[in-house]
Amino acid sequence: MSQRPLAVALLLCEQVIVDDKTKRVTPVNCFSRWIVDGPLAEPQSFHVVAILTTGHGSMSAALTIDRLDTGEMVFRREFAASFADPIEQYRCMVRLRRVQFPVGGVYQATLFMDGESIASARFSVLHQEGSSAESVGEKLGLCPRPQDFQGMALVSNGGAEE
């Protein structure tokens, strides 16, 4: 009998590095805003990384990307997932190639296992046309400015500062 995993995290990133020796995974340039530099119709490529635990057995999986304003699905990839030990943490890495975003706006990536949503992440797609990415984001209220961080506390794990 299979047991669906729980998602610890779902990250969207430009690259994923996997160390050959240790098999450790490093997500690089994680984002919640994807800036398209050039024609919006140009296919985009990026990665989705999910950290999963307590899964056991084999099951079907799918990753979708949907427009939140219309509910339209703009991407879907189906694959098989297998979990040998429910105590282990698993990394599900999906490389998305040639994803086309019809318009700038808010989208959601959702990971499904056996037809049930187990993780999702919202992100914005910004089209940069003739202006800087920062000014596009500022116009939409999506890019933080230095003054947005005034009064925020530094959160640390208690270790020495580097």
GUVOMAR-167275 format. One record per residue: residue in three letters; z, x, y of N, C-alpha, C in turn. Coordinates in pm, 1 decimal. Example, Ala and Ser with C-alpha at 12.3 -4.5 7.8 and 13.67 -1.06 7.14 Angstrom:
2
{ALA,{780.0,1319.0,-569.0},{780.0,1230.0,-450.0},{780.0,1320.0,-330.0}},
{SER,{708.0,1285.0,-225.0},{714.0,1367.0,-106.0},{787.0,1290.0,3.0}},
END
This chain:
162
{MET,{0.0,84.3,-118.2},{0.0,0.0,0.0},{0.0,89.0,124.8}},
{SER,{-83.2,54.7,221.2},{-91.5,136.0,342.8},{2.4,81.5,450.5}},
{GLN,{44.2,172.8,537.2},{130.6,138.2,650.3},{66.3,191.6,777.0}},
{ARG,{38.1,101.2,871.5},{-22.7,143.9,997.5},{69.1,239.7,1071.1}},
{PRO,{11.6,341.7,1135.3},{94.0,437.0,1211.5},{137.1,378.8,1346.0}},
{LEU,{237.3,442.1,1403.8},{278.7,415.0,1541.2},{218.8,523.8,1628.9}},
{ALA,{175.2,487.2,1747.3},{118.6,585.3,1839.8},{229.3,639.0,1929.9}},
{VAL,{239.6,770.5,1936.4},{332.9,836.6,2026.1},{265.6,857.6,2161.7}},
{ALA,{134.3,884.7,2159.2},{59.4,908.2,2282.6},{-89.1,883.6,2260.2}},
{LEU,{-158.9,846.7,2366.2},{-304.6,836.6,2366.0},{-351.5,901.5,2495.3}},
{LEU,{-425.5,1012.5,2482.9},{-469.1,1090.5,2597.9},{-620.7,1091.8,2608.0}},
{LEU,{-670.4,1088.6,2729.7},{-812.3,1106.8,2757.9},{-824.8,1243.7,2821.8}},
{CYS,{-915.9,1327.5,2772.4},{-927.2,1462.2,2827.5},{-1070.5,1513.6,2817.6}},
{GLU,{-1099.7,1615.1,2899.9},{-1233.4,1674.2,2902.0},{-1261.6,1757.1,2778.2}},
{GLN,{-1160.3,1828.3,2728.7},{-1178.4,1917.4,2613.7},{-1055.9,1911.5,2524.2}},
{VAL,{-1073.6,1957.1,2400.4},{-962.2,1975.9,2308.6},{-982.6,2111.8,2243.5}},
{ILE,{-877.3,2193.6,2246.1},{-882.5,2324.8,2181.0},{-793.0,2317.9,2057.9}},
{VAL,{-847.0,2358.6,1942.9},{-769.2,2364.7,1819.5},{-763.1,2510.5,1776.6}},
{ASP,{-641.5,2565.5,1770.4},{-622.4,2704.4,1729.9},{-659.8,2719.4,1582.8}},
{ASP,{-747.0,2816.4,1552.5},{-793.7,2836.4,1414.7},{-682.2,2869.4,1316.8}},
{LYS,{-585.9,2950.1,1360.2},{-477.7,2992.6,1270.3},{-370.1,2886.7,1253.3}},
{THR,{-317.8,2837.7,1363.8},{-202.7,2747.0,1357.5},{-241.3,2599.6,1349.1}},
{LYS,{-365.9,2568.1,1383.2},{-415.7,2430.1,1390.5},{-345.7,2348.7,1499.6}},
{ARG,{-281.4,2417.3,1591.7},{-220.2,2348.4,1705.2},{-328.6,2298.1,1799.0}},
{VAL,{-302.1,2182.9,1858.1},{-400.0,2114.2,1942.1},{-357.5,2122.2,2088.1}},
{THR,{-451.3,2159.4,2173.6},{-426.7,2163.3,2318.1},{-528.2,2073.4,2388.7}},
{PRO,{-484.5,1957.5,2438.2},{-573.2,1875.8,2521.4},{-587.5,1942.6,2658.4}},
{VAL,{-709.4,1951.0,2709.8},{-736.3,2020.2,2835.5},{-794.1,1920.9,2936.8}},
{ASN,{-742.7,1928.2,3058.9},{-788.8,1843.6,3169.8},{-777.4,1694.8,3136.5}},
{CYS,{-655.0,1652.5,3101.2},{-630.7,1510.9,3074.9},{-648.5,1433.4,3205.7}},
{PHE,{-694.5,1310.0,3193.5},{-725.1,1233.9,3314.9},{-691.3,1086.9,3301.4}},
{SER,{-673.1,1024.1,3415.4},{-666.4,878.8,3424.0},{-774.0,829.1,3521.4}},
{ARG,{-846.9,926.5,3581.8},{-961.9,897.1,3668.4},{-1076.1,985.7,3622.7}},
{TRP,{-1187.7,925.3,3587.4},{-1306.6,999.7,3546.1},{-1404.4,991.8,3662.1}},
{ILE,{-1439.7,1106.6,3717.5},{-1529.0,1109.1,3832.7},{-1668.8,1147.4,3787.0}},
{VAL,{-1763.2,1058.0,3808.4},{-1902.5,1080.9,3770.5},{-1973.0,1141.9,3890.4}},
{ASP,{-2017.5,1264.9,3873.1},{-2088.5,1336.3,3978.4},{-2236.6,1328.8,3946.1}},
{GLY,{-2306.8,1241.1,4012.5},{-2447.6,1218.7,3983.6},{-2470.3,1071.9,3951.7}},
{PRO,{-2584.8,1040.4,3894.5},{-2615.6,899.6,3863.7},{-2514.5,839.5,3765.8}},
{LEU,{-2466.4,721.1,3795.6},{-2368.4,653.2,3712.4},{-2424.2,623.3,3573.0}},
{ALA,{-2554.1,603.0,3563.3},{-2615.8,570.0,3434.8},{-2622.3,689.6,3340.3}},
{GLU,{-2593.0,811.7,3390.0},{-2595.8,930.5,3303.7},{-2485.9,922.3,3199.6}},
{PRO,{-2518.7,947.2,3071.3},{-2416.1,942.8,2966.5},{-2307.3,1046.9,2990.6}},
{GLN,{-2183.2,1008.4,2962.3},{-2066.7,1093.5,2982.4},{-2007.0,1133.0,2847.2}},
{SER,{-1943.2,1250.0,2842.4},{-1877.3,1297.0,2720.8},{-1735.4,1340.8,2752.7}},
{PHE,{-1641.5,1301.0,2668.0},{-1501.9,1342.1,2679.8},{-1432.4,1316.5,2546.0}},
{HIS,{-1302.9,1341.5,2539.0},{-1227.0,1329.1,2414.4},{-1113.0,1229.0,2430.7}},
{VAL,{-1076.8,1167.2,2319.9},{-955.9,1085.8,2312.2},{-869.9,1148.2,2203.2}},
{VAL,{-742.4,1174.1,2236.2},{-648.9,1232.5,2140.2},{-531.0,1137.3,2126.9}},
{ALA,{-501.1,1097.9,2003.5},{-384.6,1013.2,1977.1},{-288.3,1091.0,1888.5}},
{ILE,{-160.7,1083.8,1919.9},{-55.9,1141.3,1837.1},{5.1,1023.5,1760.6}},
{LEU,{-1.5,1030.4,1628.7},{39.9,918.5,1544.1},{147.6,961.4,1445.2}},
{THR,{236.6,868.7,1410.9},{341.6,897.1,1313.6},{371.7,772.1,1230.9}},
{THR,{442.7,788.0,1125.1},{485.9,685.5,1028.4},{371.3,615.9,955.2}},
{GLY,{251.7,669.0,963.7},{140.2,610.3,890.4},{140.7,655.9,745.1}},
{HIS,{90.3,570.5,657.9},{81.1,607.8,516.5},{-36.6,535.5,452.1}},
{GLY,{-119.3,610.2,379.3},{-232.9,551.1,309.7},{-361.7,563.9,388.3}},
{SER,{-464.6,500.5,335.1},{-596.9,502.2,398.2},{-625.0,368.0,463.1}},
{MET,{-695.6,373.2,575.2},{-727.3,249.7,646.9},{-848.4,270.4,736.6}},
{SER,{-904.2,159.3,781.0},{-1015.3,166.4,875.5},{-959.0,183.0,1015.8}},
{ALA,{-1035.2,251.8,1100.4},{-992.5,274.9,1238.1},{-1111.6,255.0,1330.5}},
{ALA,{-1083.1,228.7,1455.7},{-1188.5,213.4,1556.2},{-1132.8,250.2,1692.6}},
{LEU,{-1219.5,303.8,1775.4},{-1187.3,332.2,1914.1},{-1286.8,255.8,1999.6}},
{THR,{-1236.4,180.5,2095.2},{-1324.5,105.0,2184.7},{-1293.6,140.7,2329.1}},
{ILE,{-1394.1,122.1,2414.8},{-1374.8,130.6,2559.3},{-1430.3,1.2,2617.9}},
{ASP,{-1344.8,-66.0,2694.1},{-1380.6,-195.1,2751.9},{-1365.7,-192.7,2903.2}},
{ARG,{-1454.6,-265.9,2970.8},{-1439.5,-290.1,3114.8},{-1328.6,-392.5,3132.1}},
{LEU,{-1234.1,-366.8,3219.8},{-1125.3,-462.4,3236.6},{-1163.9,-579.0,3327.3}},
{ASP,{-1265.0,-561.1,3412.9},{-1302.6,-672.3,3501.0},{-1380.4,-781.6,3428.3}},
{THR,{-1455.1,-744.3,3323.6},{-1535.7,-844.1,3252.5},{-1499.3,-857.5,3104.7}},
{GLY,{-1426.8,-760.5,3050.7},{-1395.7,-761.2,2907.9},{-1508.3,-706.3,2821.9}},
{GLU,{-1617.7,-663.8,2883.8},{-1733.3,-611.8,2809.8},{-1698.9,-479.5,2741.6}},
{MET,{-1733.9,-469.0,2612.7},{-1715.2,-344.5,2539.9},{-1833.4,-252.7,2570.4}},
{VAL,{-1805.1,-129.9,2618.0},{-1912.2,-36.7,2650.7},{-1925.6,74.5,2546.6}},
{PHE,{-1827.3,83.6,2456.2},{-1830.9,187.9,2352.5},{-1746.0,142.4,2234.4}},
{ARG,{-1793.6,175.8,2112.5},{-1715.2,150.6,1991.2},{-1754.4,254.5,1887.3}},
{ARG,{-1653.8,317.5,1827.5},{-1677.3,408.6,1715.7},{-1580.0,372.1,1604.9}},
{GLU,{-1633.4,353.5,1484.9},{-1550.7,323.2,1368.0},{-1541.9,447.0,1280.0}},
{PHE,{-1427.3,464.9,1215.3},{-1406.2,578.8,1126.9},{-1293.8,545.1,1030.2}},
{ALA,{-1277.5,629.9,929.0},{-1169.6,612.2,831.6},{-1053.2,702.6,869.1}},
{ALA,{-931.7,656.0,843.3},{-811.1,735.0,869.9},{-727.8,739.2,742.9}},
{SER,{-665.0,854.9,720.6},{-583.0,872.2,601.2},{-454.1,944.3,638.6}},
{PHE,{-342.7,891.3,593.5},{-210.5,946.8,622.8},{-137.0,970.9,491.7}},
{ALA,{-108.0,1098.2,460.9},{-45.3,1132.9,334.1},{106.6,1119.1,338.2}},
{ASP,{167.9,1151.3,453.2},{313.3,1156.6,462.1},{359.4,1083.8,588.4}},
{PRO,{438.3,976.1,574.2},{480.4,901.0,692.2},{575.4,978.4,784.5}},
{ILE,{631.4,1087.8,737.9},{720.7,1169.2,820.5},{641.4,1260.2,914.3}},
{GLU,{521.4,1297.4,874.1},{437.6,1389.5,953.7},{383.9,1322.9,1079.6}},
{GLN,{353.3,1407.6,1177.3},{282.5,1364.4,1297.2},{135.5,1401.7,1279.1}},
{TYR,{45.7,1308.3,1304.8},{-97.6,1331.1,1290.1},{-164.3,1324.7,1425.9}},
{ARG,{-270.1,1404.1,1442.1},{-349.1,1401.9,1563.8},{-485.3,1343.6,1531.2}},
{CYS,{-516.3,1236.0,1596.5},{-646.4,1171.1,1580.5},{-729.1,1211.7,1701.4}},
{MET,{-834.4,1290.5,1677.7},{-917.7,1339.4,1787.7},{-1058.2,1280.9,1773.7}},
{VAL,{-1102.5,1212.4,1876.1},{-1234.5,1150.8,1874.8},{-1312.4,1205.4,1993.5}},
{ARG,{-1425.7,1268.1,1964.0},{-1512.9,1314.2,2072.1},{-1610.9,1202.7,2104.4}},
{LEU,{-1612.4,1163.2,2228.8},{-1702.3,1058.1,2274.2},{-1820.7,1124.6,2341.3}},
{ARG,{-1937.4,1093.5,2292.6},{-2060.2,1148.6,2350.4},{-2149.9,1034.2,2394.3}},
{ARG,{-2213.2,1057.3,2506.0},{-2314.1,963.9,2555.4},{-2257.2,824.4,2584.0}},
{VAL,{-2136.2,821.4,2643.0},{-2077.3,694.5,2685.3},{-2135.8,660.5,2821.7}},
{GLN,{-2187.0,539.4,2835.0},{-2245.2,497.0,2962.7},{-2155.9,391.5,3026.6}},
{PHE,{-2115.0,420.2,3148.2},{-2034.9,326.4,3225.5},{-2128.8,251.4,3319.6}},
{PRO,{-2139.1,119.6,3305.0},{-2234.9,44.2,3387.1},{-2199.7,41.1,3535.6}},
{VAL,{-2070.4,43.7,3567.7},{-2025.8,41.3,3707.6},{-1897.4,121.9,3719.2}},
{GLY,{-1865.9,162.8,3841.6},{-1734.8,221.3,3866.4},{-1631.1,111.9,3854.3}},
{GLY,{-1511.6,146.8,3813.4},{-1405.5,46.7,3799.7},{-1301.4,91.2,3699.6}},
{VAL,{-1223.5,-4.7,3652.7},{-1114.0,24.3,3559.4},{-1156.9,-12.5,3417.9}},
{TYR,{-1130.3,80.5,3326.1},{-1166.0,65.8,3185.1},{-1041.3,87.7,3099.8}},
{GLN,{-1050.1,50.0,2973.5},{-938.9,73.2,2881.7},{-991.4,125.5,2748.9}},
{ALA,{-931.9,236.9,2703.8},{-960.5,290.6,2570.4},{-852.9,235.9,2477.7}},
{THR,{-894.3,181.5,2362.9},{-799.2,122.7,2267.9},{-827.1,176.7,2128.6}},
{LEU,{-719.7,217.5,2060.0},{-728.3,265.2,1922.1},{-678.1,155.2,1829.9}},
{PHE,{-758.9,122.8,1729.7},{-725.1,20.0,1631.3},{-708.7,83.6,1493.9}},
{MET,{-612.2,35.3,1417.0},{-596.6,72.4,1276.3},{-589.4,-57.6,1197.3}},
{ASP,{-675.2,-70.0,1098.2},{-685.3,-193.0,1017.9},{-696.1,-316.7,1105.8}},
{GLY,{-774.4,-304.6,1213.8},{-802.2,-418.8,1300.0},{-694.7,-451.5,1402.0}},
{GLU,{-583.9,-376.9,1404.0},{-476.1,-404.0,1498.8},{-468.2,-292.5,1602.6}},
{SER,{-454.3,-330.7,1727.5},{-441.4,-233.3,1836.3},{-307.7,-161.2,1822.8}},
{ILE,{-313.0,-26.1,1821.3},{-187.7,49.9,1812.6},{-163.9,135.9,1936.8}},
{ALA,{-266.2,156.6,2019.9},{-248.9,236.3,2141.8},{-363.1,206.6,2237.8}},
{SER,{-331.3,218.8,2367.4},{-436.5,202.2,2467.7},{-401.6,283.3,2591.6}},
{ALA,{-504.0,315.6,2667.7},{-487.5,388.1,2793.3},{-590.9,336.1,2892.3}},
{ARG,{-545.7,300.9,3011.2},{-636.2,257.5,3116.9},{-679.0,377.9,3198.4}},
{PHE,{-802.0,372.3,3247.5},{-852.7,478.5,3333.7},{-957.8,422.1,3428.0}},
{SER,{-974.2,491.4,3539.4},{-1071.3,449.8,3639.6},{-1193.9,539.4,3632.6}},
{VAL,{-1309.4,480.8,3651.9},{-1434.1,555.6,3662.9},{-1477.3,546.1,3808.2}},
{LEU,{-1490.0,663.6,3871.9},{-1529.4,670.1,4011.4},{-1666.3,733.9,4020.5}},
{HIS,{-1752.6,675.8,4098.4},{-1887.1,729.8,4118.1},{-1889.9,806.7,4247.6}},
{GLN,{-1918.9,934.3,4236.7},{-1925.4,1021.3,4354.7},{-2070.7,1031.3,4398.1}},
{GLU,{-2100.7,971.3,4512.5},{-2237.9,975.1,4561.9},{-2236.0,1010.0,4709.7}},
{GLY,{-2262.3,1135.9,4739.5},{-2271.5,1179.2,4877.2},{-2138.7,1197.2,4948.5}},
{SER,{-2025.9,1192.4,4873.2},{-1896.4,1220.4,4934.7},{-1808.5,1287.4,4831.4}},
{SER,{-1701.0,1346.7,4877.3},{-1614.4,1419.4,4784.9},{-1541.0,1322.4,4693.2}},
{ALA,{-1501.4,1372.6,4577.4},{-1427.9,1290.9,4481.2},{-1297.0,1242.3,4541.1}},
{GLU,{-1231.0,1328.2,4621.5},{-1104.8,1288.7,4680.8},{-1123.5,1170.8,4775.0}},
{SER,{-1230.0,1174.8,4858.1},{-1248.4,1065.4,4952.2},{-1285.5,936.2,4880.0}},
{VAL,{-1359.0,945.1,4769.4},{-1389.8,824.8,4691.2},{-1261.2,765.8,4637.0}},
{GLY,{-1175.3,850.6,4578.6},{-1049.1,804.0,4523.1},{-955.9,749.7,4629.4}},
{GLU,{-952.4,815.0,4746.3},{-866.6,767.3,4854.2},{-911.5,630.3,4902.8}},
{LYS,{-1043.5,609.1,4911.2},{-1094.2,479.7,4954.4},{-1050.3,368.9,4859.9}},
{LEU,{-1041.7,401.4,4730.8},{-1001.0,302.2,4631.2},{-850.3,303.6,4608.8}},
{GLY,{-776.9,391.5,4678.1},{-632.9,398.9,4661.8},{-590.2,462.5,4530.7}},
{LEU,{-674.2,550.3,4473.7},{-644.9,606.7,4342.8},{-599.8,751.3,4346.8}},
{CYS,{-622.6,822.5,4456.0},{-586.9,963.6,4463.0},{-459.1,980.9,4543.0}},
{PRO,{-357.6,1043.1,4481.8},{-235.5,1066.2,4558.1},{-258.4,1169.4,4667.1}},
{ARG,{-189.1,1152.4,4777.9},{-191.6,1248.7,4887.2},{-58.5,1322.7,4885.8}},
{PRO,{-48.5,1441.8,4945.3},{78.8,1515.6,4944.9},{196.2,1431.7,4992.9}},
{GLN,{176.1,1348.2,5094.7},{285.6,1267.7,5146.1},{332.7,1162.5,5044.5}},
{ASP,{249.0,1130.1,4944.0},{290.0,1034.1,4841.3},{400.2,1090.7,4752.3}},
{PHE,{419.4,1223.4,4752.9},{517.5,1287.1,4666.1},{646.8,1321.7,4738.2}},
{GLN,{657.5,1292.8,4868.0},{779.2,1325.2,4942.5},{895.7,1244.7,4886.3}},
{GLY,{1008.1,1313.1,4868.3},{1127.2,1246.3,4818.8},{1135.4,1235.7,4667.8}},
{MET,{1035.3,1284.8,4596.2},{1039.1,1279.7,4450.0},{1117.0,1399.0,4397.2}},
{ALA,{1192.3,1379.2,4292.3},{1272.8,1485.7,4233.3},{1190.7,1562.5,4130.9}},
{LEU,{1219.6,1692.0,4116.9},{1157.3,1775.2,4015.8},{1227.5,1748.2,3883.9}},
{VAL,{1154.3,1713.1,3781.8},{1211.1,1686.0,3650.9},{1187.9,1807.5,3564.2}},
{SER,{1294.2,1855.7,3500.5},{1287.0,1976.3,3420.3},{1353.0,1951.1,3286.3}},
{ASN,{1316.0,2032.7,3188.7},{1379.2,2021.2,3056.7},{1505.0,2105.9,3046.7}},
{GLY,{1550.1,2161.4,3158.3},{1672.0,2240.1,3159.2},{1650.2,2388.5,3138.5}},
{GLY,{1527.3,2428.2,3107.6},{1496.0,2569.2,3086.4},{1480.5,2642.3,3218.3}},
{ALA,{1467.9,2771.9,3209.4},{1447.6,2852.8,3329.9},{1311.9,2823.2,3390.9}},
{GLU,{1307.4,2817.6,3519.8},{1181.6,2793.5,3591.3},{1094.8,2917.2,3581.6}},
{GLU,{966.5,2900.1,3565.5},{872.9,3013.1,3557.2},{808.8,3037.6,3689.5}},
END
